[in-house]
Amino acid sequence: MCPYAKNGSGEKGRPSVCFQLSKDEKKEAPSRLCLPYLMSTCFACILEDCLTQMHILSECNNELRIMKTVSDMGRLYAKKYQVKQTDTEDELADINPNKLSCSQYKLDKLFKDRQFLVDSLQKTYLDLAFNRSFTSLKNTNKSIEDLEVYRINLEVEEEKNRIARREMRKELRQHRNYIKTVVYDTDLTIAQLKSQVEDTELNSETRSRYVENWQRARTEQHEQAILDKESGPSGDIHYYRHRADQEQRIHAEVELLVNIFINDVLTKVDNWMTKYDTDLEAQDLKIAIMKNQYQDIKQKREELEVTVIYTCI
């Protein structure tokens, strides 16, 4: 039973809000620093009024409740037909980053904020009622501050990851260019070796013709047969090599266009950041000017008040 309500009701015409603390909280109550009884009673009455007003606000807005029911229809159906739900639900699982302005997300955020406020007020009310302290409110504020610090750390970590990703992309491009250079040098060496082999074969053939003149006809016949058999694979090799060169050239052009587009986007981002800094400096300057004007006006008013006081005396 609430210590500030009698027979389940508070003041006349106003329902009381009564809760119960757990056994652990009741055991810890004597060891805490307590407020005076009158002060804790006043604070508890104020919080009781706030809780009643929040309850009236949530119960009277029928349109908002209907919208919330429609948005939660899937979860309500699952609960109705006893569909097993996960124990831990991720708040970001059902949120689409491309539709952050959706009215459903705003509605869910509104209800969660209201529920958080009601829970905080209830815990503070119970703490004041049984322990005469603001320990629960202090813990709530600390949890909010810790969450804000955690979010700031996440932003810093994201910025570090973005910089590291940019550096890794730069290193990847450099490594890719190095590989292309090595491949080009290797192809050039292979071409030179092939030309040397062809020259050696030609010289050997010439010497064999001069030395073995009597086998010229048979040798030419064999060479013609070999050339006829090698013409098909050689043509295929030339075709695929030409096709590979064309694909490599197209990939290089596409990569160049992508790099140009990335550089343009980075340039636009830098321009917008510069413009933002300039506008921010201008706004700071305007605020400083208005602050100085306000100080001057305030000083003049104080001087006029002193003058009027001396005149009246």
Backbone bond lengths (Angstrom), bond angles and torsions (degrees), N, CA, C in turn:
res aa  C-N    CA-C-N  psi(-1)  N-CA   C-N-CA  omega(-1)  CA-C   N-CA-C  phi
1 M - - - 1.477 - - 1.516 109.06 -
2 C 1.337 116.92 139.46 1.465 121.87 -179.84 1.514 110.05 -67.24
3 P 1.353 120.89 132.36 1.462 121.80 -177.99 1.501 113.17 -70.36
4 Y 1.342 118.93 -13.78 1.463 121.97 -177.87 1.523 112.08 -107.21
5 A 1.326 119.17 15.17 1.466 122.76 177.99 1.513 108.75 -135.64
6 K 1.317 116.86 148.50 1.452 122.96 179.68 1.516 109.26 -119.27
7 N 1.329 114.33 133.86 1.465 121.44 177.70 1.520 111.22 57.22
8 G 1.361 117.89 36.74 1.457 120.77 174.42 1.486 114.44 76.24
9 S 1.361 120.56 10.55 1.458 121.15 179.85 1.502 108.45 -141.50
10 G 1.346 116.57 153.94 1.458 122.81 -179.99 1.501 109.70 -94.96
11 E 1.345 115.50 -125.60 1.452 119.76 177.70 1.520 110.01 -68.48
12 K 1.308 115.56 166.68 1.466 120.40 -176.75 1.526 109.62 -66.70
13 G 1.348 115.83 129.08 1.461 120.30 178.44 1.514 113.06 83.91
14 R 1.347 118.25 4.32 1.457 119.79 -178.63 1.519 108.76 -132.94
15 P 1.342 118.86 122.76 1.469 120.53 -179.93 1.512 110.06 -71.87
16 S 1.318 115.88 144.81 1.464 120.30 179.47 1.517 109.72 -85.36
17 V 1.327 114.84 155.69 1.463 121.68 177.75 1.514 107.00 -112.87
18 C 1.317 119.11 107.54 1.453 123.34 -173.08 1.518 109.24 -119.46
19 F 1.327 115.89 136.39 1.452 122.45 178.47 1.525 108.05 -136.41
20 Q 1.302 116.40 176.91 1.453 122.07 178.95 1.511 109.72 -132.01
21 L 1.323 116.05 141.04 1.454 121.69 176.44 1.522 109.72 -86.21
22 S 1.319 115.01 159.07 1.453 120.06 176.13 1.520 110.09 -75.59
23 K 1.330 116.91 169.20 1.461 121.34 -179.17 1.519 111.48 -66.14
24 D 1.357 116.77 -36.54 1.467 119.88 -179.82 1.516 110.73 -65.06
25 E 1.344 116.38 -41.08 1.460 119.16 -179.91 1.525 111.12 -66.76
26 K 1.372 116.40 -36.11 1.463 118.68 178.14 1.529 111.48 -68.48
27 K 1.335 117.02 -32.96 1.451 119.71 178.18 1.521 111.73 -69.88
28 E 1.341 116.19 -35.22 1.456 120.40 -178.82 1.520 112.18 -79.43
29 A 1.345 118.85 -13.62 1.458 122.09 -173.46 1.512 113.47 -58.85
30 P 1.336 122.47 -44.91 1.469 120.84 -176.16 1.510 113.13 -66.51
31 S 1.350 117.84 -24.46 1.466 120.31 -175.91 1.512 112.61 -83.67
32 R 1.318 120.03 -1.98 1.465 122.58 -177.23 1.523 110.04 -97.74
33 L 1.352 113.80 157.86 1.457 119.32 173.86 1.518 108.68 -75.50
34 C 1.315 118.40 131.64 1.459 122.44 -173.95 1.524 110.32 -112.61
35 L 1.335 114.44 152.03 1.458 121.61 173.22 1.530 109.14 -81.21
36 P 1.316 116.71 164.31 1.473 118.30 171.52 1.522 110.81 -60.09
37 Y 1.312 115.85 151.75 1.458 119.87 -174.47 1.527 112.00 -61.76
38 L 1.348 117.11 -41.95 1.461 120.47 -178.81 1.520 111.32 -65.27
39 M 1.326 116.39 -43.05 1.470 119.62 -179.26 1.526 111.06 -65.56
40 S 1.330 116.88 -44.87 1.465 119.16 178.65 1.523 111.11 -63.97
41 T 1.339 117.30 -35.46 1.467 120.51 177.72 1.523 111.17 -64.54
42 C 1.327 116.36 -42.27 1.478 119.94 179.04 1.526 110.87 -63.24
43 F 1.326 115.67 -45.63 1.463 118.83 178.55 1.519 111.43 -62.53
44 A 1.322 116.70 -40.89 1.462 119.88 -179.95 1.525 111.31 -64.85
45 C 1.337 117.68 -39.40 1.474 120.40 177.55 1.525 111.10 -63.85
46 I 1.334 115.64 -40.25 1.476 118.96 178.14 1.524 110.33 -62.86
47 L 1.337 116.49 -44.86 1.465 119.66 179.30 1.518 111.20 -66.24
48 E 1.334 117.33 -33.49 1.466 119.88 177.18 1.524 110.85 -63.93
49 D 1.334 116.73 -40.78 1.467 120.17 175.77 1.521 110.87 -63.00
50 C 1.332 116.65 -42.12 1.470 120.01 179.68 1.525 111.34 -62.98
51 L 1.328 116.63 -42.59 1.463 119.64 178.95 1.521 111.26 -64.40
52 T 1.324 116.36 -39.57 1.469 119.72 177.74 1.523 111.20 -63.72
53 Q 1.318 116.27 -42.74 1.470 119.95 178.65 1.523 111.31 -64.45
54 M 1.336 117.16 -41.23 1.461 119.47 177.17 1.523 111.09 -63.63
55 H 1.324 117.04 -39.15 1.465 120.09 177.51 1.527 110.74 -63.95
56 I 1.324 117.01 -43.24 1.474 120.54 178.24 1.521 110.27 -63.65
57 L 1.344 116.57 -41.47 1.467 120.42 179.65 1.520 111.59 -61.44
58 S 1.327 117.10 -43.93 1.462 120.17 -178.97 1.524 112.27 -71.31
59 E 1.347 117.56 -30.93 1.459 120.19 -177.46 1.524 112.92 -83.47
60 C 1.328 118.07 -24.45 1.468 120.91 -175.71 1.529 113.04 -87.95
61 N 1.323 117.68 -24.36 1.465 119.93 -177.24 1.525 108.73 -84.36
62 N 1.332 116.55 82.38 1.462 120.97 -175.83 1.522 112.00 -68.59
63 E 1.329 116.99 -38.60 1.469 119.83 -178.60 1.526 110.80 -61.06
64 L 1.328 116.39 -43.85 1.460 120.17 179.84 1.526 111.20 -65.90
65 R 1.323 116.51 -38.11 1.468 119.67 178.48 1.523 111.05 -66.70
66 I 1.326 117.07 -37.72 1.471 120.04 177.83 1.523 110.44 -65.22
67 M 1.341 116.66 -43.20 1.468 120.26 177.96 1.523 111.05 -61.37
68 K 1.327 117.06 -41.36 1.465 120.43 178.52 1.520 110.91 -65.28
69 T 1.338 117.32 -39.57 1.467 120.55 178.87 1.522 111.12 -64.62
70 V 1.339 116.82 -41.29 1.469 120.60 178.80 1.521 110.61 -64.27
71 S 1.341 117.04 -41.78 1.466 119.79 -179.43 1.524 112.27 -68.01
72 D 1.353 117.28 -30.25 1.465 121.21 -179.96 1.518 112.28 -97.63
73 M 1.337 117.80 21.18 1.455 120.35 -174.67 1.526 111.70 -62.61
74 G 1.341 117.10 -38.65 1.465 119.51 179.57 1.511 112.32 -62.55
75 R 1.336 116.83 -44.59 1.467 120.26 179.15 1.529 111.21 -67.08
76 L 1.333 117.00 -37.11 1.467 120.26 178.97 1.526 111.51 -67.51
77 Y 1.347 116.18 -39.17 1.465 118.81 175.79 1.531 110.97 -62.45
78 A 1.327 115.69 -43.05 1.466 119.15 179.14 1.520 111.42 -61.72
79 K 1.330 116.23 -39.47 1.464 119.72 178.26 1.525 110.90 -69.06
80 K 1.333 116.55 -37.37 1.463 119.85 -178.80 1.522 110.97 -65.51
81 Y 1.328 117.26 -44.94 1.455 121.34 -177.66 1.530 112.61 -91.84
82 Q 1.349 115.95 14.65 1.466 122.52 172.44 1.524 111.96 58.15
83 V 1.316 115.02 45.45 1.462 120.13 173.65 1.522 108.15 -80.23
84 K 1.315 116.35 131.45 1.461 120.36 -176.06 1.522 110.21 -67.21
85 Q 1.332 115.92 130.55 1.462 122.15 179.82 1.524 109.43 -107.35
86 T 1.322 114.50 156.93 1.463 119.50 178.37 1.528 110.05 -71.59
87 D 1.330 115.25 148.59 1.468 119.81 -179.37 1.524 111.50 -69.41
88 T 1.330 116.39 -44.23 1.475 121.22 179.96 1.516 108.66 -109.76
89 E 1.310 116.49 120.22 1.470 122.01 -177.98 1.526 109.18 -108.77
90 D 1.326 116.00 127.38 1.464 121.53 179.26 1.522 108.83 -81.71
91 E 1.337 117.16 128.00 1.462 120.76 -178.67 1.522 111.87 -68.43
92 L 1.323 117.31 -27.98 1.464 120.88 -177.02 1.525 112.80 -92.01
93 A 1.345 118.33 1.33 1.462 119.94 -175.24 1.526 111.64 -67.87
94 D 1.338 117.46 -39.44 1.467 121.49 -175.47 1.522 113.02 -99.03
95 I 1.319 118.55 15.78 1.466 122.01 -177.80 1.520 109.20 -103.96
96 N 1.331 114.84 127.19 1.463 121.35 177.10 1.523 108.71 -94.80
97 P 1.347 118.85 118.81 1.479 119.84 -177.82 1.519 113.41 -61.36
98 N 1.338 117.42 -22.63 1.465 119.96 -178.80 1.527 112.93 -84.12
99 K 1.342 117.67 -5.89 1.469 120.90 -178.54 1.530 110.19 -130.52
100 L 1.338 115.36 48.91 1.463 119.36 -178.03 1.522 112.27 -70.73
101 S 1.349 117.01 -21.22 1.464 120.13 179.84 1.528 112.60 -87.53
102 C 1.312 117.51 12.46 1.464 121.13 -179.02 1.530 109.80 -66.92
103 S 1.332 115.93 141.64 1.467 120.09 -178.19 1.527 111.91 -66.90
104 Q 1.320 117.74 -28.62 1.464 119.80 179.06 1.521 111.10 -64.32
105 Y 1.334 116.95 -42.11 1.469 120.20 178.51 1.526 110.36 -64.26
106 K 1.340 116.45 -40.40 1.465 119.38 178.53 1.527 110.83 -63.90
107 L 1.337 116.06 -40.04 1.464 119.98 179.65 1.532 111.10 -65.52
108 D 1.336 116.48 -43.59 1.468 119.47 177.44 1.520 111.04 -62.09
109 K 1.331 116.24 -40.43 1.472 119.98 179.81 1.535 110.37 -64.35
110 L 1.347 116.68 -40.30 1.463 120.23 179.20 1.520 110.97 -61.87
111 F 1.340 117.52 -46.20 1.458 120.38 -178.70 1.528 111.58 -67.39
112 K 1.323 117.27 -37.76 1.468 119.31 178.67 1.522 111.13 -67.22
113 D 1.339 116.93 -38.97 1.466 119.68 177.66 1.522 110.99 -64.67
114 R 1.344 115.59 -42.26 1.469 118.21 178.22 1.523 111.44 -63.87
115 Q 1.333 115.72 -42.56 1.457 118.79 -179.40 1.523 111.01 -65.61
116 F 1.344 116.41 -37.99 1.470 119.82 177.55 1.524 110.86 -63.35
117 L 1.356 116.15 -41.46 1.463 119.60 178.60 1.525 110.95 -64.08
118 V 1.341 116.13 -43.67 1.468 119.66 -179.63 1.528 110.71 -63.86
119 D 1.341 116.70 -43.37 1.469 119.51 179.37 1.525 111.33 -62.59
120 S 1.346 116.29 -42.03 1.465 119.56 179.60 1.525 111.06 -63.75
121 L 1.341 116.14 -43.02 1.463 119.32 178.64 1.525 111.63 -65.11
122 Q 1.330 116.80 -39.09 1.461 119.54 178.83 1.528 111.67 -63.72
123 K 1.350 116.15 -45.18 1.466 118.97 179.48 1.529 111.07 -63.61
124 T 1.342 116.16 -41.74 1.466 119.32 178.82 1.527 110.60 -65.13
125 Y 1.326 115.98 -40.62 1.471 120.41 178.42 1.529 111.07 -60.94
126 L 1.331 116.43 -45.62 1.464 119.92 179.06 1.525 111.67 -65.05
127 D 1.329 115.43 -39.43 1.464 119.02 179.12 1.523 110.99 -63.68
128 L 1.341 116.24 -41.40 1.463 119.45 177.29 1.527 111.56 -68.11
129 A 1.321 116.45 -37.86 1.460 120.01 -176.01 1.526 112.06 -68.76
130 F 1.321 117.75 -41.60 1.459 120.82 -174.32 1.527 113.43 -101.17
131 N 1.343 117.20 -32.82 1.465 120.10 -174.39 1.523 113.72 -113.28
132 R 1.360 116.27 -11.90 1.467 121.35 -177.56 1.537 112.00 53.78
133 S 1.334 115.47 49.36 1.466 121.08 179.60 1.528 109.16 -150.16
134 F 1.350 114.82 168.51 1.468 122.22 179.12 1.525 110.37 -110.20
135 T 1.327 117.00 34.79 1.466 119.81 -177.09 1.524 111.70 -64.30
136 S 1.328 117.81 -43.83 1.468 120.13 179.90 1.520 111.53 -63.78
137 L 1.332 117.49 -39.18 1.466 120.04 177.30 1.522 110.70 -65.17
138 K 1.320 116.05 -39.31 1.463 119.96 177.15 1.526 110.73 -63.00
139 N 1.327 116.93 -42.51 1.467 120.12 178.56 1.521 111.41 -65.05
140 T 1.331 116.65 -38.32 1.468 119.77 177.72 1.520 111.28 -63.41
141 N 1.325 116.53 -44.95 1.470 119.79 177.83 1.523 111.30 -61.92
142 K 1.334 115.27 -39.51 1.471 118.21 179.54 1.523 110.93 -65.40
143 S 1.347 117.38 -39.77 1.466 119.59 178.13 1.522 111.35 -64.17
144 I 1.338 117.45 -38.27 1.470 120.36 177.73 1.523 110.42 -65.24
145 E 1.334 116.63 -43.43 1.462 119.45 178.56 1.529 111.43 -63.84
146 D 1.328 116.73 -41.23 1.470 119.54 177.99 1.520 111.09 -62.98
147 L 1.341 117.04 -39.19 1.462 120.34 178.11 1.522 111.23 -64.61
148 E 1.333 116.35 -39.84 1.464 119.67 178.86 1.532 110.88 -65.98
149 V 1.339 116.04 -41.55 1.473 119.38 177.05 1.526 110.35 -63.14
150 Y 1.334 116.70 -39.40 1.462 120.08 178.31 1.529 111.32 -63.49
151 R 1.322 116.74 -40.31 1.469 119.51 178.15 1.524 111.47 -66.14
152 I 1.337 116.45 -39.75 1.467 119.51 177.63 1.529 110.22 -63.14
153 N 1.330 116.09 -41.80 1.467 119.03 177.72 1.520 111.56 -63.61
154 L 1.333 116.52 -36.46 1.467 119.34 176.54 1.524 111.35 -63.72
155 E 1.340 117.13 -41.34 1.460 119.97 178.35 1.526 111.15 -63.56
156 V 1.337 116.16 -42.24 1.470 119.26 178.02 1.520 110.53 -63.23
157 E 1.337 116.78 -42.96 1.455 120.18 179.54 1.526 111.27 -64.95
158 E 1.335 116.77 -37.69 1.464 120.10 177.43 1.521 111.19 -63.89
159 E 1.332 116.66 -40.55 1.462 120.02 177.87 1.529 110.86 -63.99
160 K 1.336 116.48 -41.12 1.464 119.20 177.35 1.527 110.98 -63.57
161 N 1.319 116.71 -41.75 1.463 120.04 178.87 1.520 111.45 -64.89
162 R 1.356 116.79 -36.74 1.459 119.56 178.22 1.535 110.82 -64.41
163 I 1.325 116.33 -42.55 1.467 119.73 178.81 1.529 110.40 -65.46
164 A 1.338 116.49 -42.58 1.466 119.40 179.08 1.520 111.42 -63.91
165 R 1.348 116.77 -38.98 1.455 119.87 178.14 1.525 111.50 -64.70
166 R 1.341 115.97 -38.28 1.457 119.84 177.84 1.531 111.08 -64.19
167 E 1.333 116.33 -42.28 1.464 119.85 178.94 1.528 110.91 -65.99
168 M 1.319 116.68 -39.04 1.467 119.47 179.43 1.523 111.28 -66.83
169 R 1.330 117.30 -36.65 1.463 119.48 175.66 1.516 111.01 -64.21
170 K 1.323 116.00 -39.96 1.455 119.80 177.95 1.529 110.77 -62.59
171 E 1.336 116.44 -45.60 1.458 119.78 177.77 1.526 111.42 -63.19
172 L 1.327 117.29 -36.89 1.464 120.72 178.54 1.520 111.00 -63.90
173 R 1.347 116.70 -42.38 1.463 118.87 177.70 1.524 111.26 -63.60
174 Q 1.337 116.57 -41.37 1.460 119.34 178.50 1.527 111.26 -63.88
175 H 1.330 116.51 -42.68 1.461 119.78 178.77 1.530 111.00 -65.18
176 R 1.323 117.26 -36.85 1.460 120.63 178.46 1.529 110.66 -65.55
177 N 1.320 116.69 -42.66 1.465 119.71 177.33 1.525 111.43 -63.25
178 Y 1.341 115.61 -37.94 1.467 118.93 178.47 1.529 110.54 -64.45
179 I 1.341 116.31 -42.09 1.469 119.67 179.02 1.527 110.56 -63.40
180 K 1.332 117.07 -40.74 1.464 119.59 178.05 1.523 111.10 -61.94
181 T 1.339 116.84 -39.84 1.463 120.42 179.01 1.526 110.92 -64.13
182 V 1.341 116.00 -43.42 1.468 119.53 179.50 1.523 110.84 -64.50
183 V 1.335 116.84 -41.16 1.467 120.13 178.87 1.525 110.94 -63.77
184 Y 1.335 116.42 -40.79 1.467 119.79 178.63 1.529 110.68 -62.77
185 D 1.337 116.66 -44.96 1.473 119.60 178.61 1.521 111.35 -63.11
186 T 1.330 116.80 -39.27 1.469 120.02 178.87 1.524 111.31 -65.40
187 D 1.329 117.28 -42.75 1.469 120.41 177.11 1.520 111.49 -61.79
188 L 1.334 116.15 -39.22 1.463 119.63 178.82 1.530 111.01 -64.71
189 T 1.332 116.76 -41.61 1.472 120.32 178.01 1.522 111.14 -64.36
190 I 1.334 116.54 -41.69 1.472 120.27 178.52 1.523 110.77 -62.74
191 A 1.336 116.75 -41.28 1.466 119.77 178.50 1.526 111.36 -63.09
192 Q 1.342 116.27 -41.31 1.468 119.00 177.98 1.524 111.67 -63.74
193 L 1.335 116.58 -42.05 1.468 119.71 178.03 1.529 111.29 -63.42
194 K 1.333 115.59 -39.68 1.469 118.67 178.09 1.523 111.38 -63.07
195 S 1.321 116.25 -41.59 1.474 119.37 178.81 1.528 111.10 -64.76
196 Q 1.347 116.03 -39.08 1.466 118.43 177.19 1.519 111.55 -64.57
197 V 1.340 116.41 -41.03 1.467 119.91 178.22 1.527 110.83 -62.74
198 E 1.336 116.44 -41.93 1.463 119.60 178.97 1.530 111.51 -64.09
199 D 1.325 116.59 -40.29 1.472 119.21 177.61 1.523 111.07 -64.22
200 T 1.338 115.83 -40.25 1.468 118.96 179.22 1.522 111.05 -64.57
201 E 1.316 116.64 -41.52 1.465 119.63 177.75 1.527 111.54 -63.17
202 L 1.331 115.61 -40.38 1.465 118.73 -179.72 1.529 111.44 -64.97
203 N 1.331 117.33 -42.55 1.469 120.57 178.63 1.523 111.13 -65.11
204 S 1.357 114.47 -40.94 1.462 117.53 178.67 1.522 111.22 -63.84
205 E 1.331 116.56 -39.05 1.462 120.39 179.08 1.527 111.11 -65.61
206 T 1.309 115.33 -39.55 1.468 118.84 -179.94 1.530 111.03 -65.15
207 R 1.331 115.57 -43.73 1.461 118.74 179.20 1.529 111.25 -64.89
208 S 1.368 113.70 -40.31 1.469 116.00 179.24 1.524 111.70 -64.42
209 R 1.343 117.86 -33.42 1.471 120.59 177.32 1.542 111.18 -66.76
210 Y 1.318 114.64 -40.87 1.465 117.18 179.60 1.528 111.40 -70.37
211 V 1.341 115.19 -37.51 1.472 118.26 -176.45 1.525 110.68 -78.74
212 E 1.320 117.62 -44.71 1.463 122.14 -175.39 1.526 108.76 -112.75
213 N 1.291 115.38 68.30 1.457 120.46 -178.09 1.521 111.94 -66.51
214 W 1.324 115.35 -29.87 1.449 119.04 -175.96 1.536 112.17 -72.66
215 Q 1.388 117.01 -16.81 1.474 119.94 178.91 1.540 112.28 -100.33
216 R 1.316 116.73 15.71 1.458 119.21 -173.91 1.520 112.05 -64.72
217 A 1.322 115.99 -44.67 1.463 118.31 -176.23 1.534 110.90 -62.81
218 R 1.394 114.78 -45.64 1.463 118.24 -178.48 1.536 111.10 -66.49
219 T 1.331 115.45 -37.45 1.468 119.26 179.32 1.521 110.95 -64.49
220 E 1.346 116.53 -42.94 1.467 119.59 178.13 1.528 111.48 -63.14
221 Q 1.334 115.16 -36.53 1.462 118.30 178.72 1.532 110.49 -64.50
222 H 1.341 115.21 -44.99 1.467 119.01 179.29 1.531 111.55 -63.82
223 E 1.320 115.56 -40.95 1.471 118.73 179.89 1.522 111.41 -64.62
224 Q 1.355 115.54 -38.88 1.457 118.64 178.50 1.522 111.11 -64.62
225 A 1.330 115.52 -39.61 1.467 118.85 178.02 1.536 111.01 -64.58
226 I 1.355 114.78 -41.28 1.469 118.58 178.90 1.525 110.95 -63.92
227 L 1.336 115.71 -42.03 1.467 119.04 179.47 1.521 111.70 -64.94
228 D 1.327 116.28 -37.46 1.466 118.96 178.43 1.533 111.32 -63.96
229 K 1.350 115.99 -38.08 1.466 118.92 179.59 1.530 112.38 -73.73
230 E 1.343 116.13 -31.59 1.468 119.19 -176.78 1.527 113.69 -87.92
231 S 1.326 116.77 -9.37 1.470 118.85 -176.72 1.534 111.59 -64.49
232 G 1.345 116.62 -40.00 1.467 119.19 179.90 1.523 113.21 -64.91
233 P 1.337 119.22 -56.39 1.478 119.63 177.90 1.518 113.57 -60.36
234 S 1.335 117.05 -36.32 1.468 118.88 179.28 1.522 111.05 -64.84
235 G 1.347 115.54 -40.13 1.467 118.33 177.43 1.530 111.87 -64.58
236 D 1.347 115.86 -40.62 1.468 118.80 177.45 1.523 111.63 -64.18
237 I 1.337 115.41 -40.98 1.468 119.19 179.00 1.519 110.26 -62.56
238 H 1.326 116.40 -43.37 1.462 119.55 179.36 1.531 111.14 -64.54
239 Y 1.352 115.75 -39.40 1.466 119.51 -179.63 1.526 111.03 -64.68
240 Y 1.334 117.32 -48.93 1.463 119.96 -178.85 1.518 112.49 -67.98
241 R 1.337 116.07 -33.29 1.458 118.41 177.15 1.531 110.45 -66.53
242 H 1.334 116.07 -41.96 1.464 119.89 177.33 1.530 110.92 -64.18
243 R 1.330 116.02 -39.36 1.464 120.02 178.89 1.533 111.05 -66.53
244 A 1.338 116.07 -41.00 1.470 119.11 178.04 1.522 111.23 -63.45
245 D 1.341 116.86 -39.62 1.465 119.73 177.35 1.525 111.00 -63.03
246 Q 1.335 116.78 -41.49 1.461 119.83 178.55 1.537 111.32 -64.37
247 E 1.332 117.40 -43.40 1.467 119.82 178.75 1.522 111.47 -63.27
248 Q 1.337 116.01 -40.20 1.463 119.05 178.70 1.525 110.72 -64.56
249 R 1.342 116.58 -39.27 1.461 120.10 178.65 1.532 110.57 -65.28
250 I 1.350 116.42 -41.13 1.469 119.93 179.06 1.530 110.66 -65.20
251 H 1.332 116.60 -42.07 1.469 119.64 178.51 1.515 111.32 -62.56
252 A 1.339 116.19 -39.09 1.465 119.02 178.54 1.529 111.04 -64.72
253 E 1.354 116.60 -41.17 1.465 119.36 178.94 1.537 111.24 -65.86
254 V 1.341 116.53 -41.23 1.471 119.46 178.68 1.526 110.76 -63.66
255 E 1.323 116.12 -41.89 1.468 119.46 178.03 1.522 111.08 -62.83
256 L 1.348 116.43 -38.69 1.459 119.91 178.36 1.526 110.93 -63.97
257 L 1.356 116.75 -42.16 1.464 119.76 178.82 1.533 111.06 -64.80
258 V 1.333 116.68 -40.69 1.469 119.60 178.57 1.521 111.09 -63.81
259 N 1.323 116.23 -41.39 1.470 119.43 178.35 1.525 111.20 -64.14
260 I 1.347 116.49 -39.28 1.468 119.50 177.66 1.528 110.16 -63.31
261 F 1.343 115.96 -42.85 1.471 118.91 179.01 1.528 111.42 -63.34
262 I 1.328 116.91 -41.93 1.473 120.59 178.45 1.515 110.75 -62.70
263 N 1.321 116.71 -42.33 1.470 119.61 179.37 1.526 110.93 -63.97
264 D 1.345 116.71 -39.18 1.475 119.21 177.53 1.529 110.97 -62.87
265 V 1.330 116.19 -43.45 1.470 119.49 179.58 1.525 111.00 -63.14
266 L 1.334 116.73 -42.56 1.470 119.98 178.41 1.517 111.32 -63.50
267 T 1.352 116.43 -37.95 1.466 119.70 178.26 1.530 110.63 -64.56
268 K 1.347 116.19 -42.66 1.465 119.08 178.38 1.529 111.25 -63.60
269 V 1.337 116.26 -40.72 1.469 119.43 178.47 1.522 110.96 -61.86
270 D 1.343 116.82 -43.19 1.470 119.72 178.32 1.522 110.87 -62.75
271 N 1.335 116.86 -40.31 1.468 119.68 179.10 1.524 111.02 -63.53
272 W 1.322 115.97 -43.05 1.472 118.81 179.62 1.525 111.49 -66.16
273 M 1.319 116.84 -37.40 1.463 119.35 177.66 1.522 111.10 -66.49
274 T 1.350 116.23 -38.96 1.467 119.63 177.20 1.523 110.73 -64.57
275 K 1.352 115.80 -42.97 1.460 119.88 178.23 1.531 111.14 -63.18
276 Y 1.346 116.12 -38.67 1.470 119.45 178.82 1.522 110.75 -64.01
277 D 1.330 116.89 -44.05 1.471 119.87 178.79 1.519 110.83 -62.48
278 T 1.360 117.26 -40.79 1.466 120.32 179.57 1.529 111.19 -64.13
279 D 1.342 115.63 -45.22 1.477 118.66 178.93 1.527 111.13 -64.18
280 L 1.320 116.92 -37.45 1.458 120.18 179.18 1.524 111.23 -65.48
281 E 1.330 116.72 -40.56 1.466 119.52 177.35 1.528 110.82 -64.50
282 A 1.353 116.43 -39.36 1.467 119.37 178.69 1.530 111.05 -63.73
283 Q 1.336 116.40 -41.86 1.468 119.43 178.78 1.533 111.16 -65.15
284 D 1.343 116.78 -40.10 1.477 119.50 176.75 1.518 111.10 -61.80
285 L 1.357 115.90 -39.88 1.463 119.25 179.09 1.528 110.57 -64.61
286 K 1.344 117.27 -42.69 1.467 120.23 178.49 1.532 110.98 -62.09
287 I 1.344 115.60 -41.56 1.471 118.86 179.42 1.520 111.00 -63.43
288 A 1.347 116.70 -40.76 1.469 119.80 179.23 1.527 111.02 -64.27
289 I 1.360 116.28 -41.05 1.470 120.00 179.50 1.531 110.38 -63.60
290 M 1.353 116.06 -45.99 1.463 119.31 179.98 1.536 111.04 -64.51
291 K 1.346 116.71 -35.11 1.463 119.97 177.88 1.530 110.61 -65.12
292 N 1.338 116.40 -42.65 1.473 119.75 178.62 1.529 110.52 -64.16
293 Q 1.360 115.73 -41.74 1.466 118.67 178.54 1.531 110.85 -61.86
294 Y 1.345 114.97 -40.50 1.466 118.76 179.33 1.525 110.62 -64.54
295 Q 1.326 116.99 -40.58 1.468 120.37 178.79 1.523 110.94 -63.74
296 D 1.355 116.42 -40.87 1.468 119.64 178.73 1.530 111.00 -63.43
297 I 1.345 115.85 -45.20 1.473 119.71 -179.92 1.531 110.37 -63.22
298 K 1.344 115.41 -41.37 1.456 119.18 179.47 1.526 110.89 -63.15
299 Q 1.343 115.99 -42.11 1.470 119.67 179.98 1.521 110.66 -64.77
300 K 1.354 116.56 -41.14 1.466 119.66 178.37 1.531 111.05 -62.57
301 R 1.360 115.47 -41.59 1.466 117.99 179.45 1.531 111.22 -63.77
302 E 1.332 115.94 -40.44 1.465 118.55 178.01 1.522 111.10 -62.91
303 E 1.342 116.90 -41.22 1.468 119.78 178.32 1.525 110.76 -63.81
304 L 1.362 116.30 -40.57 1.466 119.56 178.64 1.538 110.60 -64.55
305 E 1.353 116.60 -39.38 1.462 118.97 178.57 1.526 111.18 -63.42
306 V 1.345 115.54 -41.93 1.476 119.30 178.56 1.518 110.45 -63.54
307 T 1.344 115.54 -41.14 1.470 119.88 179.72 1.525 110.65 -63.53
308 V 1.351 116.05 -42.83 1.470 119.69 -179.82 1.525 110.37 -64.93
309 I 1.335 116.52 -39.57 1.474 119.70 179.31 1.517 110.88 -63.30
310 Y 1.331 116.59 -46.10 1.468 120.28 178.87 1.533 110.88 -62.95
311 T 1.331 115.96 -36.74 1.470 119.97 179.83 1.529 110.26 -65.71
312 C 1.338 115.06 -42.90 1.463 118.43 179.58 1.528 111.46 -65.88
313 I 1.317 117.44 -36.15 1.466 120.80 178.26 1.521 110.65 -66.74
